[in-house]
């Protein structure tokens, strides 16, 4: 609501041009090593260079990080987001979230508002929720009972920038390989729950 928008206005600082983090100790997450003090130059949210402290080139924005540690933003690989969670994610160092079960219109609205800077929060990478048709179906995304319905769901997700499909509990086993193949053809990954009637190995073999 309005309180969250106020938080965004007060705490969000969008830095134009280049930014220099000066004299931070950089944590190398691949090697699990905390390095010496360094100057880190960023442009448009991307790291351009990491230089020894005092060697960084001039930048439009400078942050004195002496005595502090700079580490990559954390990525929540299984998130269920809502607007009020954005500041909490950021306070915990989480800058990206893989959203796995949100209602489509709400997830897209939240993703776009965060990207536009209207709301504070991490970058959201939603997975397209596909469920099978049953009285017990979860209905956060598309509920499908045919190959054509499955393909239409994938088309909808691909057109909106989704990178992944999540199959849920009640997708019919005969639809799994077709949906998986169609998603991969569109460049989307496939994951999810093991649908009812399949073993884990069978689900993996079906894609």
C-alpha positions as CSV (number, residue, x, y, z in Angstrom):
1,X,0.0,0.0,0.0
2,X,0.9,3.6,0.5
3,X,3.3,2.8,3.4
4,X,5.4,0.6,1.1
5,X,5.5,3.2,-1.6
6,X,6.8,5.6,1.1
7,X,9.5,3.2,2.0
8,X,10.5,3.0,-1.6
9,X,10.6,6.7,-2.0
10,X,12.7,7.2,1.1
11,X,15.2,4.3,0.8
12,X,15.6,3.7,-3.0
13,X,18.5,5.5,-4.6
14,X,18.8,4.9,-8.3
15,X,22.3,5.9,-9.3
16,X,22.8,7.2,-12.9
17,X,26.0,6.5,-14.8
18,X,29.0,4.9,-13.1
19,X,29.4,4.2,-9.4
20,X,32.6,3.4,-7.5
21,X,32.7,1.4,-4.3
22,X,36.0,2.5,-2.8
23,X,38.2,0.4,-0.6
24,X,35.8,-2.5,0.0
25,X,37.1,-6.0,0.8
26,X,35.6,-8.1,-2.0
27,X,34.3,-11.6,-1.2
28,X,35.0,-14.0,-4.1
29,X,32.1,-16.4,-3.8
30,X,33.6,-18.9,-6.4
31,X,36.8,-19.3,-4.4
32,X,35.3,-18.6,-0.9
33,X,38.0,-16.0,-0.3
34,X,37.8,-12.5,1.2
35,X,40.2,-10.4,-0.7
36,X,42.2,-7.2,0.0
37,X,40.6,-3.8,-0.1
38,X,39.6,-2.9,-3.7
39,X,37.9,-0.3,-5.8
40,X,34.9,-1.7,-7.7
41,X,33.5,0.2,-10.6
42,X,29.9,-0.4,-11.7
43,X,27.9,0.8,-14.7
44,X,24.2,0.3,-15.1
45,X,24.2,-2.2,-12.3
46,X,27.0,-4.3,-13.7
47,X,30.6,-4.7,-12.5
48,X,33.0,-3.1,-14.9
49,X,36.3,-3.6,-13.1
50,X,37.9,-4.5,-9.7
51,X,41.1,-2.7,-9.0
52,X,43.4,-2.4,-6.0
53,X,42.2,0.3,-3.5
54,X,43.0,3.8,-4.7
55,X,43.4,2.7,-8.4
56,X,39.7,3.0,-9.4
57,X,38.9,5.4,-12.1
58,X,36.6,8.5,-11.4
59,X,32.9,7.8,-11.3
60,X,29.7,9.9,-11.0
61,X,28.8,8.3,-7.7
62,X,31.3,7.3,-5.0
63,X,30.7,5.1,-1.9
64,X,33.3,5.0,0.7
65,X,33.3,1.3,1.7
66,X,36.4,1.3,3.9
67,X,36.2,-1.4,6.6
68,X,33.3,-3.0,4.9
69,X,32.8,-6.2,2.8
70,X,31.3,-6.2,-0.7
71,X,29.7,-9.5,-1.8
72,X,27.5,-10.6,-4.7
73,X,23.8,-10.2,-4.2
74,X,22.1,-13.4,-2.9
75,X,19.7,-15.3,-5.2
76,X,16.7,-16.9,-3.5
77,X,16.1,-20.0,-5.7
78,X,12.7,-20.8,-4.4
79,X,10.7,-17.7,-3.6
80,X,7.0,-16.8,-3.1
81,X,7.0,-13.1,-3.4
82,X,4.6,-10.3,-2.4
83,X,5.0,-6.6,-2.4
84,X,5.7,-6.3,1.4
85,X,8.6,-8.7,1.2
86,X,10.7,-6.6,-1.1
87,X,12.4,-4.5,1.6
88,X,13.0,-7.6,3.7
89,X,14.7,-9.3,0.8
90,X,17.0,-6.4,0.2
91,X,17.8,-6.0,3.9
92,X,19.0,-9.6,3.9
93,X,21.2,-9.1,0.8
94,X,18.8,-10.9,-1.6
95,X,18.8,-9.0,-4.9
96,X,17.2,-11.7,-7.1
97,X,14.4,-14.2,-6.6
98,X,13.2,-17.2,-8.6
99,X,9.4,-16.9,-8.1
100,X,7.8,-20.4,-8.3
101,X,4.1,-20.2,-7.5
102,X,2.7,-16.7,-7.5
103,X,-0.5,-15.8,-9.2
104,X,0.4,-14.7,-12.7
105,X,-1.1,-11.2,-12.8
106,X,0.3,-10.3,-9.4
107,X,3.8,-11.6,-10.1
108,X,4.0,-9.7,-13.3
109,X,2.7,-6.5,-11.7
110,X,5.2,-6.8,-8.9
111,X,8.1,-7.7,-11.3
112,X,7.4,-4.7,-13.5
113,X,6.9,-2.2,-10.6
114,X,10.1,-3.2,-9.0
115,X,12.0,-3.0,-12.3
116,X,10.5,0.5,-12.9
117,X,11.6,1.6,-9.4
118,X,8.1,2.1,-8.1
119,X,8.6,-0.5,-5.3
120,X,11.7,-1.6,-3.5
121,X,12.6,-5.3,-4.0
122,X,14.8,-7.8,-5.8
123,X,14.7,-8.7,-9.4
124,X,12.0,-11.3,-10.0
125,X,12.5,-14.2,-12.3
126,X,9.1,-16.0,-12.5
127,X,8.6,-19.6,-13.4
128,X,5.4,-20.3,-15.4
129,X,3.1,-22.4,-13.3
130,X,1.3,-25.2,-15.1
131,X,-1.1,-27.6,-13.3
132,X,-3.3,-30.5,-14.4
133,X,-7.1,-30.3,-14.4
134,X,-8.8,-31.7,-11.4
135,X,-11.2,-30.6,-8.6
136,X,-8.1,-30.4,-6.5
137,X,-6.0,-28.3,-8.8
138,X,-3.9,-25.4,-7.6
139,X,-4.9,-22.4,-9.8
140,X,-2.0,-19.9,-9.5
141,X,-1.3,-20.3,-13.2
142,X,-2.6,-22.3,-16.1
143,X,-4.7,-25.5,-15.6
144,X,-4.3,-27.8,-18.6
145,X,-5.9,-31.0,-19.8
146,X,-4.6,-31.2,-23.4
147,X,-1.5,-30.7,-25.5
148,X,-3.0,-27.6,-27.1
149,X,-3.7,-26.1,-23.7
150,X,-0.2,-26.8,-22.5
151,X,1.3,-25.2,-25.6
152,X,-0.9,-22.1,-25.3
153,X,0.3,-21.8,-21.7
154,X,3.9,-22.0,-22.8
155,X,3.3,-19.4,-25.5
156,X,1.8,-17.0,-22.9
157,X,4.8,-17.4,-20.6
158,X,7.4,-17.1,-23.3
159,X,5.8,-14.0,-24.6
160,X,6.1,-12.3,-21.2
161,X,9.8,-13.0,-20.6
162,X,9.5,-16.1,-18.4
163,X,12.7,-18.3,-18.4
164,X,11.3,-21.4,-16.8
165,X,8.2,-23.6,-16.6
166,X,7.1,-25.2,-13.3
167,X,4.9,-28.3,-13.6
168,X,2.8,-29.0,-10.6
169,X,1.3,-32.1,-8.9
170,X,-1.6,-33.0,-11.2
171,X,-0.2,-32.6,-14.7
172,X,-1.2,-35.7,-16.6
173,X,1.9,-38.0,-17.2
174,X,1.2,-38.1,-20.9
175,X,1.4,-34.3,-21.1
176,X,4.7,-34.1,-19.3
177,X,7.0,-35.0,-22.3
178,X,5.1,-32.8,-24.7
179,X,5.1,-29.7,-22.4
180,X,8.7,-30.3,-21.6
181,X,9.8,-30.5,-25.2
182,X,7.7,-27.5,-26.2
183,X,9.2,-25.4,-23.4
184,X,12.7,-26.4,-24.3
185,X,12.1,-25.5,-27.9
186,X,11.1,-22.0,-26.7
187,X,14.3,-21.8,-24.6
188,X,12.6,-22.3,-21.3
189,X,13.8,-24.6,-18.5
190,X,11.5,-27.2,-17.0
191,X,11.2,-28.1,-13.3
192,X,8.6,-28.6,-10.7
193,X,6.9,-31.2,-8.5
194,X,6.8,-34.8,-9.6
195,X,3.3,-35.2,-11.1
196,X,1.0,-37.8,-9.6
197,X,1.5,-41.2,-11.1
198,X,5.2,-40.7,-11.9
199,X,8.3,-41.7,-10.1
200,X,11.1,-39.2,-9.8
201,X,13.2,-41.2,-12.3
202,X,10.3,-41.3,-14.8
203,X,9.7,-37.6,-14.5
204,X,13.3,-36.9,-15.2
205,X,13.3,-39.2,-18.2
206,X,10.2,-37.5,-19.6
207,X,12.0,-34.2,-19.5
